[in-house]
Amino acid sequence: MEPEPASKTSAIFEITGVTKIYQTGEVEVRALNGVELKLQRGEMAVLLGPSGSGKSTLLNIIGGLDRPTSGSVKFKGEELAAASDRELTLYRRNHVGFVFQFYNLIPSLTAWENVALITEVATSPMSPADALALVGLENRMHHFPAQLSGGEQQRVAIARAIAKRPEVLLCDEPTGALDSATGIIVLEALARVNAETGATTAIITHNAGIRKIAHRVYSFLDGRIASCVVNEVRIQPSEVSW
Ligand SMILES: Nc1ncnc2c1ncn2[C@@H]1O[C@H](COP(=O)(O)OP(=O)(O)OP(=O)(O)O)[C@@H](O)[C@H]1O
């Protein structure tokens, strides 16, 4: 077998010794406690772990929404932990797409308009129609959110996140509000986006069955990564048992 090109195998994120401490009055919560993690360029990663183990905290730090208390978070060699607010804003705007459990679409705008809102301020976006087609919504472009199912609304949210061609797509419980059949369609959209755009994709989930669609699975425990498993064989989202 041909070796993979270096650009496919190199780490896009190198995270070392990351801690995050939340101080609420007298109470100190150590949300992250020495995280070591390398996310490989272009991979689909699934992040698993019990409630409160630090998954969202780490995703927010990777996405430039928050900073670690200590440690290093390098994106393509650039230190995010030391970035200014303005640098983090530019980083998020230029490089990161977010998908959350709830879709946060603007109810008075159509699917197309929700996506166009982002593409209008991006530097080299795909067209809203192309982004919506990538998630299988070419026939729903002019519907308003209230006229779409939950899974369709989540796919609009994915189209909105990827239309600016981010290098990184971060998804926090993207199927958390969906039934299994709808969740599978959303996972299919994410797998297709990952394969076709090459965006490094990280998905937080409570559903351990989803782990088999990933290239790698990172398991959290008590604010650390307890294990990293490489899936030699990946399954299709349609084969996920919920
Ligand atoms: N803003 C905050 N202030 C104080 N504590 C926080 C804050 N955000 C998170 N925490 C605490 O940090 C710990 C890790 O939270 P985090 O949301 O990262 O966990 P999680 O693994 O994503 O959990 P879940 O699966 O329930 O979403 C928890 O104990 C949580 O209560």
The ligand as an SDF file (V2000), in Angstrom:
LIG
                    3D

 31 33  0  0  0  0  0  0  0  0999 V2000
  -18.5190   27.8300   32.9610 N   0  0  0  0  0  0  0  0  0  0  0  0
  -18.3170   26.9060   33.8930 C   0  0  0  0  0  0  0  0  0  0  0  0
  -18.2000   27.2410   35.1900 N   0  0  0  0  0  0  0  0  0  0  0  0
  -17.9780   26.3260   36.1460 C   0  0  0  0  0  0  0  0  0  0  0  0
  -17.8550   24.9970   35.9090 N   0  0  0  0  0  0  0  0  0  0  0  0
  -17.9680   24.5860   34.6370 C   0  0  0  0  0  0  0  0  0  0  0  0
  -18.2060   25.4990   33.5650 C   0  0  0  0  0  0  0  0  0  0  0  0
  -18.2600   24.7980   32.4110 N   0  0  0  0  0  0  0  0  0  0  0  0
  -18.0680   23.5010   32.7340 C   0  0  0  0  0  0  0  0  0  0  0  0
  -17.8910   23.3820   34.0740 N   0  0  0  0  0  0  0  0  0  0  0  0
  -17.6280   22.1210   34.8050 C   0  0  0  0  0  0  0  0  0  0  0  0
  -16.5120   21.5050   34.1930 O   0  0  0  0  0  0  0  0  0  0  0  0
  -16.6720   20.0900   34.1390 C   0  0  0  0  0  0  0  0  0  0  0  0
  -16.5440   19.5950   32.6920 C   0  0  0  0  0  0  0  0  0  0  0  0
  -17.6750   20.0920   31.9640 O   0  0  0  0  0  0  0  0  0  0  0  0
  -17.9010   19.7630   30.4140 P   0  0  0  0  0  0  0  0  0  0  0  0
  -19.1320   20.4890   30.0020 O   0  0  0  0  0  0  0  0  0  0  0  0
  -16.6590   20.0350   29.6690 O   0  0  0  0  0  0  0  0  0  0  0  0
  -18.1490   18.1990   30.4540 O   0  0  0  0  0  0  0  0  0  0  0  0
  -18.7270   17.2340   29.3260 P   0  0  0  0  0  0  0  0  0  0  0  0
  -17.8580   16.0270   29.3110 O   0  0  0  0  0  0  0  0  0  0  0  0
  -18.8620   17.9830   28.0470 O   0  0  0  0  0  0  0  0  0  0  0  0
  -20.1490   16.8910   29.9150 O   0  0  0  0  0  0  0  0  0  0  0  0
  -21.5470   16.5600   29.1810 P   0  0  0  0  0  0  0  0  0  0  0  0
  -21.3280   15.2450   28.4860 O   0  0  0  0  0  0  0  0  0  0  0  0
  -22.5130   16.4600   30.3150 O   0  0  0  0  0  0  0  0  0  0  0  0
  -21.8460   17.7050   28.2560 O   0  0  0  0  0  0  0  0  0  0  0  0
  -18.0350   19.8000   34.7810 C   0  0  0  0  0  0  0  0  0  0  0  0
  -17.8220   19.4470   36.1220 O   0  0  0  0  0  0  0  0  0  0  0  0
  -18.7540   21.1240   34.6710 C   0  0  0  0  0  0  0  0  0  0  0  0
  -19.6960   21.2660   35.7180 O   0  0  0  0  0  0  0  0  0  0  0  0
  1  2  1  0
  2  3  1  0
  2  7  2  0
  3  4  2  0
  4  5  1  0
  5  6  2  0
  6  7  1  0
  6 10  1  0
  7  8  1  0
  8  9  2  0
  9 10  1  0
 10 11  1  0
 11 12  1  0
 11 30  1  0
 12 13  1  0
 13 14  1  0
 13 28  1  0
 14 15  1  0
 15 16  1  0
 16 17  2  0
 16 18  1  0
 16 19  1  0
 19 20  1  0
 20 21  2  0
 20 22  1  0
 20 23  1  0
 23 24  1  0
 24 25  2  0
 24 26  1  0
 24 27  1  0
 28 29  1  0
 28 30  1  0
 30 31  1  0
M  END
$$$$
